[in-house]
């Protein structure tokens, strides 16, 4: 049975800023949640091919659980970098990771850590193999 990620849910106190951030990454609002008073309380942001981020408006984010990070694949990391920095979003310098994938990182308006990946012909995400990193839990 094939299982894939359906969505990541992010709680936010500012839907407008959070939606604008993900729009800069190429996502578009697919559908929204409204309450009986017609208040916009959430939405699904569409990245293509059944990949979504669910945004939910909260008065105060819960402390239980946490999203460590998630990665978004981009077709051109240099263009993504230029577009996001032009929008005032701070990113790390582009680097080739030990998995042979180009990467830069940033944070969304809620502090969620995001990796932007551009795969190469040698990326382990496509070729498989073992990625050796210096890390001890």
VENHUQUI-V638504 format. One record per backbone hydrogen bond with DSSP energy under -1.0 kcal/mol. NH is the residue of the N-H (numbers start at 0). CO is the residue of the C=O. E is the energy in kcal/mol with one decimal. If there is no record, write none. Layout:
# VENHUQUI-V638504
<<NH CO E> <NH CO E>>
This chain:
# VENHUQUI-V638504
<<7 51 -1.0> <9 53 -3.1> <11 55 -2.6> <17 13 -2.0> <18 14 -3.0> <19 15 -2.3> <20 16 -2.0> <21 17 -2.0> <22 18 -2.1> <23 19 -1.6> <25 22 -1.7> <26 21 -2.3> <27 45 -1.7> <29 43 -3.2> <32 41 -3.1> <34 38 -1.8> <37 34 -2.7> <40 32 -2.7> <41 32 -1.3> <42 54 -2.2> <43 30 -2.7> <44 52 -3.1> <45 27 -3.7> <46 50 -3.0> <50 47 -1.1> <51 5 -1.0> <52 44 -1.8> <53 7 -2.6> <54 42 -3.0> <55 9 -2.3> <56 40 -2.9> <57 11 -2.5> <69 112 -1.3> <71 114 -2.7> <73 116 -3.6> <79 75 -2.3> <80 76 -2.5> <81 77 -2.4> <82 78 -2.7> <83 79 -2.5> <84 80 -2.5> <85 81 -2.1> <86 82 -1.0> <87 84 -1.6> <88 83 -2.5> <91 104 -2.0> <94 102 -2.4> <96 100 -2.8> <99 96 -2.2> <101 117 -2.1> <102 94 -2.4> <103 115 -1.4> <105 113 -2.1> <107 111 -2.0> <110 107 -2.2> <113 105 -2.9> <114 69 -2.3> <115 103 -3.0> <116 71 -2.7> <117 101 -2.2> <122 119 -1.3> <123 98 -2.3> <125 122 -1.6> <126 122 -2.2> <127 123 -2.5> <134 132 -1.4>>
